[in-house]
Amino acid sequence: MEQSGQLDFVGIGDTVVDAFIRLKEDQAHTTCRVDTNACEICMPFGAKVPFDFVKVAYAVGNSANACVSASRLGLKSALITNLGKDDDGEKCLASIKNDGVSTEYIKQYDGIKTNYHYVLWYDSERTILIKHEGFPYTLPLGDVGPRWLYLSSLNEKSLAYHHEIAEYLAMHPETKLAFQPGGFQIKLGYDALKDLYAHTEFFFCNVEEARLILNDTKSEPKDLAKGITKLGPKISLITDGPKGAYMYDGSDSWFMPIYPDPVPPYERTGAGDAFASAFVSALALGKTPSEAITWAPINSMSVVQKVGAQEGLLTQSEIEKYLAEAPENYKVAKLG
């Protein structure tokens, strides 16, 4: 599927297949530290552990999820990614096309397998076993850049590619960058990616990730957002799970509560992608940051009611309906 004219939203990131393995509640358990609340999933070692079922999701990954979200919200989107010339790659390509995302920038390679992850799903949480294949990275964008680039998870050999993206942004002021760092990008740290941070319009991560980036274990979430903005991004948005989200736009701090779940979350994969992509899409559709942040928790709430990162992604009319029916306390608040 090819698009004509300037694209609204182009995602850059690794695409994967997720195999969700639903564990039976009586076959595993969790243990949590009382001082940090960090939890581990535990199963009998050396045993055969029965599971409930497996569900395979094709063409997922942070940026792929964001592109599907943008497409459902009415934007012209495309994905820059690599796939293998294998059965999984063909199924990923078909899934992307089916969701209205342009495939003009997708490359397939002989001899390299499509990324395949295993998701151990217990209760409403998941632990993901990941492996990113060694695909080469290229930036196939033309002379006219998209309105938004959305950059997220790439493999550990992609540092030079990040600098290439930063150079492209310096030459294309018509393009704004949304940066949702993956694990490798967080591990690299600010100094290695400071040229990219300097060209970031919108930055998104959770509280734990912000603490790692800033090497800050004590600050409140609203101050973490300010700290990220000092690194270069114009808008920083930090999520704190069920406690809500904090945004700093360079002058004001804002707080947004979660949208209440109609029923307890079923499976949480993709909640962050849904949140960030709805925010960026709202900006692309002309909303202010304080308006856009009211869209994000709704998209996230819907995704955690389904299996995987894309099934629950909403359209613009669906988000507007949830907004119209929102409880009285679902409001963005400016912080002092």
Buried (B, 14 or more C-beta within 10 A) or exposed (E): EEBEEEBBBBBBBBBBBBBBBBBEEEBBEEEEEEEEEEEEBEEEEEEEEEEEEEBBBBBBBBBBBBBBBBBBBBBBBBBBBBBBBBEBBBBBBEBBBEBBBBBEBBBBBEEBBBBBBBBBBBBEBBEEEBEBBEBEBEEEBEEEBBBBBBBBBBBEEBEEBBBEBBBBBEEBEEBBBBBBBBEBBBEBEBEEBEBBBBBBBBBBBBBEBBBBBBEEEEBEBBBBBBBBBEBBBBBBBBBBEEEBBBBBBEEEBBBBBBBEBEEEBBBBBBBBBBBBBBBBBBBBBEBEBBBBBBBBBBBBBBBBBBBBBBBBBBEBEBBEEBBEEBEEEBEBEEEE
